[in-house]
């Protein structure tokens, strides 16, 4: 029974880690998309120029996100969760 509870706790911690990673990456991309769509609305442009301005704003950032080494910012998050999972794994091994 104890091992099942520890395995469940480990699964929950790992699921929370996956959600944090998805939220970090998703919110980073979402922020760029929102900024790219927000600033052209502040100028008196027709819809075509607004969309072109938005695309020209978002494209470099989205290309940067594909080339970005995500292991660096997510490594800090991984170390926090490894500190939480380590004791659970040791308790399962006993």
Phi and psi in degrees as a GROMACS rama.xvg file:
@    title "Ramachandran Plot"
@    xaxis  label "Phi"
@    yaxis  label "Psi"
@TYPE xy
-64.8716  -40.4725  UNK-2
-67.342  -38.4415  UNK-3
-63.159  -40.0369  UNK-4
-67.3667  -39.2615  UNK-5
-66.3953  -39.6808  UNK-6
-65.4267  -37.5625  UNK-7
-65.8995  -41.6249  UNK-8
-62.6949  -41.6611  UNK-9
-63.132  -42.3524  UNK-10
-63.4409  -38.6503  UNK-11
-66.7359  -43.5744  UNK-12
-63.2176  -40.9532  UNK-13
-67.8996  -35.1101  UNK-14
-67.3843  -39.6221  UNK-15
-64.5133  -39.6476  UNK-16
-60.1942  -45.2836  UNK-17
-61.3732  -38.8066  UNK-18
-67.0364  -39.7837  UNK-19
-64.104  -42.588  UNK-20
-63.5862  -45.9166  UNK-21
-63.1881  -38.2632  UNK-22
-67.3165  -40.8569  UNK-23
-63.2601  -49.9455  UNK-24
-68.0465  -44.0621  UNK-25
-63.4445  -42.4059  UNK-26
-69.9838  -30.9113  UNK-27
-63.6724  -46.9523  UNK-28
-68.3127  -39.6339  UNK-29
-62.4327  -38.5201  UNK-30
-63.4939  -41.614  UNK-31
-65.9314  -42.3576  UNK-32
-63.1779  -43.1091  UNK-33
-65.3825  -41.1405  UNK-34
-64.41  -43.3857  UNK-35
-62.1136  -32.4374  UNK-36
-87.1805  -20.1577  UNK-37
-79.305  -49.5346  UNK-38
-68.0354  -33.3235  UNK-39
-65.6774  -22.0003  UNK-40
-70.3732  -17.4778  UNK-41
-79.5228  -9.72116  UNK-42
-112.241  154.19  UNK-43
-82.8908  83.1266  UNK-44
-123.977  157.692  UNK-45
-76.707  170.281  UNK-46
-61.3703  -36.4095  UNK-47
-64.9946  -44.9526  UNK-48
-67.641  -32.2505  UNK-49
-64.0787  -44.084  UNK-50
-68.4152  -37.3831  UNK-51
-66.1931  -42.6643  UNK-52
-62.2539  -40.6238  UNK-53
-64.3588  -43.9235  UNK-54
-65.108  -41.2255  UNK-55
-68.1309  -27.5068  UNK-56
-75.5501  -44.3767  UNK-57
-78.3462  -31.6087  UNK-58
-57.433  -49.4602  UNK-59
-61.564  -39.4466  UNK-60
-66.6789  -42.9443  UNK-61
-68.6722  -34.1779  UNK-62
-66.7775  -37.5283  UNK-63
-63.5861  -39.4246  UNK-64
-64.2373  -31.7394  UNK-65
-74.2897  -27.3931  UNK-66
-94.5706  -8.79879  UNK-67
-68.1755  141.113  UNK-68
-83.3563  94.6415  UNK-69
-71.6338  -12.9417  UNK-70
-68.7693  -24.7582  UNK-71
-68.645  -57.8139  UNK-72
-69.1747  -31.2137  UNK-73
-81.9666  -14.7651  UNK-74
-64.9437  -37.5621  UNK-75
-63.3945  -41.6225  UNK-76
-66.2856  -37.4723  UNK-77
-66.1653  -37.1611  UNK-78
-65.3127  -37.1876  UNK-79
-62.6806  -45.3238  UNK-80
-73.1557  -29.3655  UNK-81
-65.5255  -35.0392  UNK-82
-64.4539  -30.5648  UNK-83
-79.47  -36.1016  UNK-84
-81.0972  -30.4753  UNK-85
-53.9317  -54.1493  UNK-86
-61.6444  -33.1741  UNK-87
-66.388  -43.9712  UNK-88
-62.8201  -41.1061  UNK-89
-65.3531  -36.9264  UNK-90
-68.5792  -33.4294  UNK-91
-69.1979  -37.8707  UNK-92
-68.8275  -26.8301  UNK-93
